[in-house]
Amino acid sequence: MSFGRRVILDTGVLVSAAIRPDSVPALALEKALLNFDVCVSRDTLAELVTVLSRPK
């Protein structure tokens, strides 16, 4: 059985990357997407949608 290199990113990293494209979290996300299998849960995606849907 072969396993890919997997990584899980915290919701805070995803939020920071989304709102600040030139930030360190955005760079981390970019590197993760290029070099790893990024894994997420439904709960993480739901939290991300909730946070990004809030008014400023």
All heavy atoms as TSV, in Angstrom:
chain	resi	resn	atom	element	x	y	z
A	1	MET	N	N	0.848	-1.179	0.000
A	1	MET	CA	C	0.000	0.000	0.000
A	1	MET	C	C	0.893	1.241	0.000
A	1	MET	O	O	1.850	1.324	0.741
A	1	MET	CB	C	-0.887	-0.024	1.240
A	1	MET	CG	C	-1.844	1.117	1.285
A	1	MET	SD	S	-2.902	1.133	2.757
A	1	MET	CE	C	-3.813	-0.361	2.562
A	2	SER	N	N	0.561	2.182	-0.841
A	2	SER	CA	C	1.341	3.414	-0.956
A	2	SER	C	C	0.514	4.596	-0.454
A	2	SER	O	O	-0.640	4.757	-0.826
A	2	SER	CB	C	1.728	3.638	-2.411
A	2	SER	OG	O	2.389	4.858	-2.549
A	3	PHE	N	N	1.122	5.387	0.402
A	3	PHE	CA	C	0.448	6.570	0.932
A	3	PHE	C	C	1.141	7.816	0.406
A	3	PHE	O	O	2.360	7.910	0.413
A	3	PHE	CB	C	0.484	6.581	2.457
A	3	PHE	CG	C	-0.322	5.489	3.082
A	3	PHE	CD1	C	0.272	4.309	3.481
A	3	PHE	CD2	C	-1.682	5.639	3.245
A	3	PHE	CE1	C	-0.474	3.292	4.051
A	3	PHE	CE2	C	-2.445	4.635	3.813
A	3	PHE	CZ	C	-1.842	3.451	4.220
A	4	GLY	N	N	0.332	8.799	-0.033
A	4	GLY	CA	C	0.884	10.078	-0.453
A	4	GLY	C	C	1.244	10.909	0.764
A	4	GLY	O	O	0.905	10.576	1.895
A	5	ARG	N	N	1.920	11.974	0.517
A	5	ARG	CA	C	2.243	12.895	1.613
A	5	ARG	C	C	1.022	13.754	1.858
A	5	ARG	O	O	0.591	14.495	0.980
A	5	ARG	CB	C	3.456	13.718	1.244
A	5	ARG	CG	C	4.689	12.856	1.124
A	5	ARG	CD	C	5.910	13.544	0.616
A	5	ARG	NE	N	5.872	14.983	0.701
A	5	ARG	CZ	C	6.885	15.768	0.432
A	5	ARG	NH1	N	8.014	15.253	0.036
A	5	ARG	NH2	N	6.786	17.069	0.524
A	6	ARG	N	N	0.479	13.650	3.044
A	6	ARG	CA	C	-0.754	14.354	3.379
A	6	ARG	C	C	-0.479	15.453	4.396
A	6	ARG	O	O	0.401	15.331	5.231
A	6	ARG	CB	C	-1.771	13.386	3.966
A	6	ARG	CG	C	-2.170	12.320	2.984
A	6	ARG	CD	C	-3.143	11.382	3.605
A	6	ARG	NE	N	-3.436	10.295	2.683
A	6	ARG	CZ	C	-3.960	9.161	3.035
A	6	ARG	NH1	N	-4.285	8.941	4.295
A	6	ARG	NH2	N	-4.192	8.228	2.148
A	7	VAL	N	N	-1.292	16.507	4.296
A	7	VAL	CA	C	-1.196	17.597	5.259
A	7	VAL	C	C	-2.611	18.112	5.526
A	7	VAL	O	O	-3.471	18.080	4.655
A	7	VAL	CB	C	-0.271	18.731	4.741
A	7	VAL	CG1	C	-0.841	19.406	3.524
A	7	VAL	CG2	C	0.022	19.742	5.815
A	8	ILE	N	N	-2.821	18.541	6.757
A	8	ILE	CA	C	-4.094	19.151	7.151
A	8	ILE	C	C	-3.788	20.568	7.603
A	8	ILE	O	O	-2.880	20.792	8.406
A	8	ILE	CB	C	-4.757	18.368	8.300
A	8	ILE	CG1	C	-5.054	16.942	7.855
A	8	ILE	CG2	C	-6.018	19.080	8.772
A	8	ILE	CD1	C	-5.520	16.036	8.962
A	9	LEU	N	N	-4.530	21.520	7.075
A	9	LEU	CA	C	-4.327	22.924	7.439
A	9	LEU	C	C	-5.462	23.383	8.339
A	9	LEU	O	O	-6.629	23.076	8.110
A	9	LEU	CB	C	-4.259	23.794	6.184
A	9	LEU	CG	C	-3.126	23.456	5.223
A	9	LEU	CD1	C	-3.242	24.269	3.958
A	9	LEU	CD2	C	-1.778	23.674	5.876
A	10	ASP	N	N	-5.104	24.137	9.347
A	10	ASP	CA	C	-6.068	24.710	10.270
A	10	ASP	C	C	-6.956	25.710	9.542
A	10	ASP	O	O	-6.518	26.378	8.612
A	10	ASP	CB	C	-5.280	25.397	11.395
A	10	ASP	CG	C	-6.189	26.026	12.420
A	10	ASP	OD1	O	-6.714	25.309	13.260
A	10	ASP	OD2	O	-6.346	27.271	12.348
A	11	THR	N	N	-8.190	25.839	10.004
A	11	THR	CA	C	-9.118	26.796	9.401
A	11	THR	C	C	-8.561	28.210	9.438
A	11	THR	O	O	-8.738	28.980	8.485
A	11	THR	CB	C	-10.483	26.763	10.120
A	11	THR	OG1	O	-10.959	25.421	10.133
A	11	THR	CG2	C	-11.497	27.642	9.430
A	12	GLY	N	N	-7.851	28.558	10.484
A	12	GLY	CA	C	-7.259	29.896	10.600
A	12	GLY	C	C	-6.269	30.174	9.481
A	12	GLY	O	O	-6.200	31.300	8.969
A	13	VAL	N	N	-5.504	29.172	9.101
A	13	VAL	CA	C	-4.563	29.328	7.987
A	13	VAL	C	C	-5.333	29.571	6.686
A	13	VAL	O	O	-4.974	30.448	5.896
A	13	VAL	CB	C	-3.656	28.075	7.853
A	13	VAL	CG1	C	-2.833	28.130	6.578
A	13	VAL	CG2	C	-2.765	27.944	9.067
A	14	LEU	N	N	-6.396	28.815	6.483
A	14	LEU	CA	C	-7.190	28.975	5.260
A	14	LEU	C	C	-7.848	30.347	5.194
A	14	LEU	O	O	-7.864	30.992	4.139
A	14	LEU	CB	C	-8.243	27.864	5.174
A	14	LEU	CG	C	-7.693	26.437	5.122
A	14	LEU	CD1	C	-8.842	25.430	5.175
A	14	LEU	CD2	C	-6.827	26.220	3.898
A	15	VAL	N	N	-8.378	30.809	6.319
A	15	VAL	CA	C	-9.011	32.134	6.370
A	15	VAL	C	C	-7.982	33.217	6.093
A	15	VAL	O	O	-8.199	34.108	5.265
A	15	VAL	CB	C	-9.706	32.370	7.733
A	15	VAL	CG1	C	-10.138	33.819	7.882
A	15	VAL	CG2	C	-10.896	31.439	7.891
A	16	SER	N	N	-6.851	33.151	6.770
A	16	SER	CA	C	-5.801	34.153	6.561
A	16	SER	C	C	-5.325	34.169	5.119
A	16	SER	O	O	-5.104	35.237	4.541
A	16	SER	CB	C	-4.621	33.882	7.494
A	16	SER	OG	O	-4.992	34.062	8.824
A	17	ALA	N	N	-5.168	32.996	4.536
A	17	ALA	CA	C	-4.732	32.909	3.142
A	17	ALA	C	C	-5.766	33.524	2.204
A	17	ALA	O	O	-5.415	34.175	1.219
A	17	ALA	CB	C	-4.468	31.457	2.763
A	18	ALA	N	N	-7.041	33.341	2.530
A	18	ALA	CA	C	-8.104	33.865	1.668
A	18	ALA	C	C	-8.195	35.384	1.723
A	18	ALA	O	O	-8.441	36.040	0.707
A	18	ALA	CB	C	-9.448	33.257	2.069
A	19	ILE	N	N	-7.996	35.957	2.913
A	19	ILE	CA	C	-8.191	37.404	3.031
A	19	ILE	C	C	-6.911	38.201	2.829
A	19	ILE	O	O	-6.973	39.405	2.602
A	19	ILE	CB	C	-8.861	37.780	4.369
A	19	ILE	CG1	C	-7.999	37.379	5.562
A	19	ILE	CG2	C	-10.240	37.172	4.473
A	19	ILE	CD1	C	-8.553	37.812	6.910
A	20	ARG	N	N	-5.756	37.519	2.917
A	20	ARG	CA	C	-4.470	38.210	2.717
A	20	ARG	C	C	-3.586	37.367	1.802
A	20	ARG	O	O	-2.769	36.572	2.274
A	20	ARG	CB	C	-3.793	38.458	4.063
A	20	ARG	CG	C	-4.638	39.385	4.942
A	20	ARG	CD	C	-3.963	39.753	6.211
A	20	ARG	NE	N	-2.759	40.523	5.901
A	20	ARG	CZ	C	-1.788	40.730	6.762
A	20	ARG	NH1	N	-1.854	40.214	7.967
A	20	ARG	NH2	N	-0.740	41.436	6.438
A	21	PRO	N	N	-3.734	37.524	0.502
A	21	PRO	CA	C	-3.024	36.677	-0.457
A	21	PRO	C	C	-1.496	36.753	-0.395
A	21	PRO	O	O	-0.827	35.839	-0.873
A	21	PRO	CB	C	-3.521	37.166	-1.817
A	21	PRO	CG	C	-4.722	37.971	-1.557
A	21	PRO	CD	C	-4.645	38.456	-0.148
A	22	ASP	N	N	-0.945	37.790	0.191
A	22	ASP	CA	C	0.510	37.913	0.274
A	22	ASP	C	C	1.056	37.531	1.650
A	22	ASP	O	O	2.218	37.795	1.956
A	22	ASP	CB	C	0.947	39.350	-0.060
A	22	ASP	CG	C	0.635	39.717	-1.501
A	22	ASP	OD1	O	0.657	38.814	-2.354
A	22	ASP	OD2	O	0.362	40.897	-1.765
A	23	SER	N	N	0.240	36.889	2.471
A	23	SER	CA	C	0.640	36.557	3.839
A	23	SER	C	C	1.420	35.246	3.907
A	23	SER	O	O	1.444	34.455	2.959
A	23	SER	CB	C	-0.609	36.445	4.719
A	23	SER	OG	O	-1.406	35.350	4.296
A	24	VAL	N	N	2.023	35.005	5.049
A	24	VAL	CA	C	2.734	33.741	5.287
A	24	VAL	C	C	1.768	32.551	5.194
A	24	VAL	O	O	2.100	31.536	4.570
A	24	VAL	CB	C	3.478	33.783	6.647
A	24	VAL	CG1	C	4.036	32.416	6.997
A	24	VAL	CG2	C	4.590	34.827	6.601
A	25	PRO	N	N	0.558	32.639	5.776
A	25	PRO	CA	C	-0.373	31.521	5.611
A	25	PRO	C	C	-0.726	31.248	4.139
A	25	PRO	O	O	-0.881	30.094	3.746
A	25	PRO	CB	C	-1.609	31.958	6.396
A	25	PRO	CG	C	-1.062	32.871	7.438
A	25	PRO	CD	C	0.051	33.616	6.758
A	26	ALA	N	N	-0.837	32.289	3.339
A	26	ALA	CA	C	-1.113	32.086	1.909
A	26	ALA	C	C	0.040	31.361	1.235
A	26	ALA	O	O	-0.173	30.474	0.401
A	26	ALA	CB	C	-1.382	33.426	1.228
A	27	LEU	N	N	1.260	31.711	1.599
A	27	LEU	CA	C	2.431	31.023	1.062
A	27	LEU	C	C	2.445	29.560	1.509
A	27	LEU	O	O	2.732	28.662	0.720
A	27	LEU	CB	C	3.705	31.736	1.509
A	27	LEU	CG	C	5.019	31.142	1.033
A	27	LEU	CD1	C	5.103	31.111	-0.484
A	27	LEU	CD2	C	6.191	31.920	1.614
A	28	ALA	N	N	2.112	29.322	2.773
A	28	ALA	CA	C	2.054	27.951	3.286
A	28	ALA	C	C	1.001	27.136	2.540
A	28	ALA	O	O	1.241	25.979	2.182
A	28	ALA	CB	C	1.753	27.968	4.779
A	29	LEU	N	N	-0.158	27.732	2.297
A	29	LEU	CA	C	-1.209	27.049	1.552
A	29	LEU	C	C	-0.751	26.718	0.142
A	29	LEU	O	O	-0.940	25.606	-0.347
A	29	LEU	CB	C	-2.482	27.898	1.513
A	29	LEU	CG	C	-3.628	27.352	0.660
A	29	LEU	CD1	C	-4.068	25.977	1.132
A	29	LEU	CD2	C	-4.790	28.336	0.642
A	30	GLU	N	N	-0.129	27.681	-0.518
A	30	GLU	CA	C	0.365	27.458	-1.878
A	30	GLU	C	C	1.366	26.299	-1.915
A	30	GLU	O	O	1.276	25.409	-2.752
A	30	GLU	CB	C	1.014	28.728	-2.420
A	30	GLU	CG	C	1.543	28.583	-3.828
A	30	GLU	CD	C	2.214	29.837	-4.348
A	30	GLU	OE1	O	2.082	30.913	-3.724
A	30	GLU	OE2	O	2.882	29.745	-5.384
A	31	LYS	N	N	2.311	26.305	-0.988
A	31	LYS	CA	C	3.321	25.238	-0.936
A	31	LYS	C	C	2.664	23.891	-0.641
A	31	LYS	O	O	3.043	22.868	-1.216
A	31	LYS	CB	C	4.381	25.555	0.090
A	31	LYS	CG	C	5.202	26.758	-0.277
A	31	LYS	CD	C	6.667	26.482	-0.134
A	31	LYS	CE	C	7.445	27.722	-0.523
A	31	LYS	NZ	N	8.261	27.509	-1.670
A	32	ALA	N	N	1.688	23.895	0.264
A	32	ALA	CA	C	0.989	22.658	0.598
A	32	ALA	C	C	0.258	22.101	-0.621
A	32	ALA	O	O	0.312	20.897	-0.896
A	32	ALA	CB	C	0.009	22.896	1.743
A	33	LEU	N	N	-0.424	22.970	-1.359
A	33	LEU	CA	C	-1.164	22.519	-2.542
A	33	LEU	C	C	-0.235	21.978	-3.628
A	33	LEU	O	O	-0.605	21.066	-4.371
A	33	LEU	CB	C	-2.018	23.660	-3.100
A	33	LEU	CG	C	-3.202	24.073	-2.226
A	33	LEU	CD1	C	-3.825	25.364	-2.759
A	33	LEU	CD2	C	-4.235	22.961	-2.163
A	34	LEU	N	N	0.961	22.529	-3.711
A	34	LEU	CA	C	1.918	22.088	-4.729
A	34	LEU	C	C	2.654	20.802	-4.344
A	34	LEU	O	O	3.065	20.044	-5.220
A	34	LEU	CB	C	2.941	23.192	-5.002
A	34	LEU	CG	C	2.422	24.439	-5.699
A	34	LEU	CD1	C	3.500	25.516	-5.734
A	34	LEU	CD2	C	1.953	24.113	-7.116
A	35	ASN	N	N	2.821	20.568	-3.039
A	35	ASN	CA	C	3.701	19.486	-2.608
A	35	ASN	C	C	3.037	18.354	-1.827
A	35	ASN	O	O	3.691	17.345	-1.554
A	35	ASN	CB	C	4.833	20.068	-1.750
A	35	ASN	CG	C	5.701	21.016	-2.552
A	35	ASN	OD1	O	6.287	20.630	-3.548
A	35	ASN	ND2	N	5.771	22.263	-2.125
A	36	PHE	N	N	1.798	18.509	-1.451
A	36	PHE	CA	C	1.142	17.523	-0.599
A	36	PHE	C	C	-0.281	17.257	-1.078
A	36	PHE	O	O	-0.835	18.015	-1.864
A	36	PHE	CB	C	1.075	18.018	0.854
A	36	PHE	CG	C	2.413	18.213	1.494
A	36	PHE	CD1	C	3.042	19.447	1.444
A	36	PHE	CD2	C	3.044	17.171	2.142
A	36	PHE	CE1	C	4.279	19.638	2.034
A	36	PHE	CE2	C	4.282	17.354	2.736
A	36	PHE	CZ	C	4.903	18.581	2.678
A	37	ASP	N	N	-0.852	16.197	-0.539
A	37	ASP	CA	C	-2.290	15.972	-0.668
A	37	ASP	C	C	-2.922	16.701	0.506
A	37	ASP	O	O	-2.748	16.294	1.659
A	37	ASP	CB	C	-2.622	14.478	-0.602
A	37	ASP	CG	C	-2.084	13.706	-1.784
A	37	ASP	OD1	O	-2.018	14.285	-2.895
A	37	ASP	OD2	O	-1.742	12.524	-1.614
A	38	VAL	N	N	-3.614	17.802	0.233
A	38	VAL	CA	C	-4.235	18.595	1.293
A	38	VAL	C	C	-5.569	17.948	1.646
A	38	VAL	O	O	-6.420	17.741	0.788
A	38	VAL	CB	C	-4.427	20.062	0.857
A	38	VAL	CG1	C	-5.132	20.854	1.945
A	38	VAL	CG2	C	-3.073	20.686	0.519
A	39	CYS	N	N	-5.723	17.605	2.913
A	39	CYS	CA	C	-6.931	16.944	3.401
A	39	CYS	C	C	-7.771	17.933	4.197
A	39	CYS	O	O	-7.227	18.735	4.952
A	39	CYS	CB	C	-6.563	15.762	4.283
A	39	CYS	SG	S	-5.529	14.538	3.478
A	40	VAL	N	N	-9.066	17.862	4.017
A	40	VAL	CA	C	-9.984	18.710	4.785
A	40	VAL	C	C	-11.166	17.864	5.238
A	40	VAL	O	O	-11.466	16.830	4.665
A	40	VAL	CB	C	-10.506	19.910	3.963
A	40	VAL	CG1	C	-9.384	20.833	3.564
A	40	VAL	CG2	C	-11.277	19.454	2.750
A	41	SER	N	N	-11.821	18.346	6.265
A	41	SER	CA	C	-13.041	17.687	6.731
A	41	SER	C	C	-14.235	18.559	6.374
A	41	SER	O	O	-14.093	19.749	6.074
A	41	SER	CB	C	-12.984	17.479	8.246
A	41	SER	OG	O	-13.058	18.725	8.906
A	42	ARG	N	N	-15.385	17.969	6.432
A	42	ARG	CA	C	-16.606	18.746	6.187
A	42	ARG	C	C	-16.759	19.849	7.227
A	42	ARG	O	O	-17.206	20.950	6.920
A	42	ARG	CB	C	-17.829	17.828	6.213
A	42	ARG	CG	C	-17.909	16.937	5.016
A	42	ARG	CD	C	-19.203	16.141	5.011
A	42	ARG	NE	N	-19.218	15.269	3.851
A	42	ARG	CZ	C	-19.481	13.982	3.892
A	42	ARG	NH1	N	-19.774	13.411	5.039
A	42	ARG	NH2	N	-19.471	13.265	2.798
A	43	ASP	N	N	-16.373	19.538	8.465
A	43	ASP	CA	C	-16.463	20.544	9.536
A	43	ASP	C	C	-15.555	21.732	9.260
A	43	ASP	O	O	-15.937	22.886	9.484
A	43	ASP	CB	C	-16.109	19.927	10.883
A	43	ASP	CG	C	-17.150	18.940	11.378
A	43	ASP	OD1	O	-18.317	19.022	10.939
A	43	ASP	OD2	O	-16.796	18.081	12.199
A	44	THR	N	N	-14.351	21.464	8.768
A	44	THR	CA	C	-13.421	22.551	8.443
A	44	THR	C	C	-13.979	23.407	7.327
A	44	THR	O	O	-13.934	24.638	7.386
A	44	THR	CB	C	-12.046	21.984	8.045
A	44	THR	OG1	O	-11.505	21.274	9.156
A	44	THR	CG2	C	-11.087	23.091	7.634
A	45	LEU	N	N	-14.506	22.772	6.294
A	45	LEU	CA	C	-15.086	23.539	5.182
A	45	LEU	C	C	-16.294	24.345	5.634
A	45	LEU	O	O	-16.465	25.494	5.224
A	45	LEU	CB	C	-15.462	22.604	4.036
A	45	LEU	CG	C	-14.292	21.970	3.292
A	45	LEU	CD1	C	-14.801	21.009	2.215
A	45	LEU	CD2	C	-13.384	23.016	2.686
A	46	ALA	N	N	-17.117	23.772	6.497
A	46	ALA	CA	C	-18.282	24.492	7.007
A	46	ALA	C	C	-17.851	25.712	7.821
A	46	ALA	O	O	-18.433	26.797	7.684
A	46	ALA	CB	C	-19.143	23.569	7.859
A	47	GLU	N	N	-16.827	25.535	8.663
A	47	GLU	CA	C	-16.327	26.660	9.451
A	47	GLU	C	C	-15.738	27.740	8.549
A	47	GLU	O	O	-15.954	28.932	8.765
A	47	GLU	CB	C	-15.267	26.184	10.444
A	47	GLU	CG	C	-14.761	27.276	11.348
A	47	GLU	CD	C	-13.714	26.793	12.337
A	47	GLU	OE1	O	-13.245	25.642	12.238
A	47	GLU	OE2	O	-13.361	27.595	13.213
A	48	LEU	N	N	-15.018	27.331	7.515
A	48	LEU	CA	C	-14.435	28.277	6.564
A	48	LEU	C	C	-15.526	29.090	5.885
A	48	LEU	O	O	-15.426	30.323	5.795
A	48	LEU	CB	C	-13.584	27.538	5.535
A	48	LEU	CG	C	-12.885	28.374	4.480
A	48	LEU	CD1	C	-11.880	29.325	5.123
A	48	LEU	CD2	C	-12.199	27.477	3.466
A	49	VAL	N	N	-16.567	28.448	5.427
A	49	VAL	CA	C	-17.678	29.153	4.768
A	49	VAL	C	C	-18.338	30.117	5.751
A	49	VAL	O	O	-18.624	31.269	5.399
A	49	VAL	CB	C	-18.713	28.142	4.210
A	49	VAL	CG1	C	-19.991	28.836	3.796
A	49	VAL	CG2	C	-18.107	27.379	3.034
A	50	THR	N	N	-18.549	29.677	6.979
A	50	THR	CA	C	-19.175	30.533	7.989
A	50	THR	C	C	-18.343	31.777	8.250
A	50	THR	O	O	-18.860	32.905	8.262
A	50	THR	CB	C	-19.367	29.752	9.312
A	50	THR	OG1	O	-20.222	28.645	9.060
A	50	THR	CG2	C	-19.954	30.636	10.385
A	51	VAL	N	N	-17.045	31.584	8.443
A	51	VAL	CA	C	-16.168	32.725	8.751
A	51	VAL	C	C	-16.079	33.673	7.564
A	51	VAL	O	O	-16.171	34.897	7.741
A	51	VAL	CB	C	-14.763	32.217	9.164
A	51	VAL	CG1	C	-13.779	33.367	9.257
A	51	VAL	CG2	C	-14.836	31.466	10.482
A	52	LEU	N	N	-15.927	33.158	6.376
A	52	LEU	CA	C	-15.781	34.033	5.203
A	52	LEU	C	C	-17.105	34.702	4.807
A	52	LEU	O	O	-17.096	35.701	4.083
A	52	LEU	CB	C	-15.213	33.243	4.023
A	52	LEU	CG	C	-13.771	32.765	4.192
A	52	LEU	CD1	C	-13.336	31.958	2.980
A	52	LEU	CD2	C	-12.817	33.920	4.449
A	53	SER	N	N	-18.210	34.175	5.298
A	53	SER	CA	C	-19.523	34.776	4.989
A	53	SER	C	C	-19.896	35.905	5.936
A	53	SER	O	O	-20.845	36.635	5.688
A	53	SER	CB	C	-20.611	33.698	5.057
A	53	SER	OG	O	-20.377	32.710	4.094
A	54	ARG	N	N	-19.154	36.054	7.019
A	54	ARG	CA	C	-19.458	37.107	7.992
A	54	ARG	C	C	-19.162	38.479	7.418
A	54	ARG	O	O	-18.213	38.652	6.654
A	54	ARG	CB	C	-18.601	36.931	9.249
A	54	ARG	CG	C	-18.932	35.729	10.068
A	54	ARG	CD	C	-18.036	35.650	11.276
A	54	ARG	NE	N	-18.221	34.371	11.947
A	54	ARG	CZ	C	-17.308	33.809	12.723
A	54	ARG	NH1	N	-16.139	34.413	12.930
A	54	ARG	NH2	N	-17.544	32.651	13.286
A	55	PRO	N	N	-19.966	39.467	7.808
A	55	PRO	CA	C	-19.636	40.825	7.383
A	55	PRO	C	C	-18.343	41.289	8.063
A	55	PRO	O	O	-18.000	40.805	9.143
A	55	PRO	CB	C	-20.834	41.657	7.860
A	55	PRO	CG	C	-21.516	40.825	8.890
A	55	PRO	CD	C	-21.170	39.385	8.614
A	56	LYS	N	N	-17.675	42.218	7.435
A	56	LYS	CA	C	-16.401	42.698	8.004
A	56	LYS	C	C	-16.562	43.316	9.350
A	56	LYS	O	O	-17.341	43.981	9.773
A	56	LYS	CB	C	-15.751	43.706	7.057
A	56	LYS	CG	C	-15.151	43.049	5.871
A	56	LYS	CD	C	-14.357	44.064	5.093
A	56	LYS	CE	C	-13.649	43.391	3.937
A	56	LYS	NZ	N	-12.820	44.279	3.193
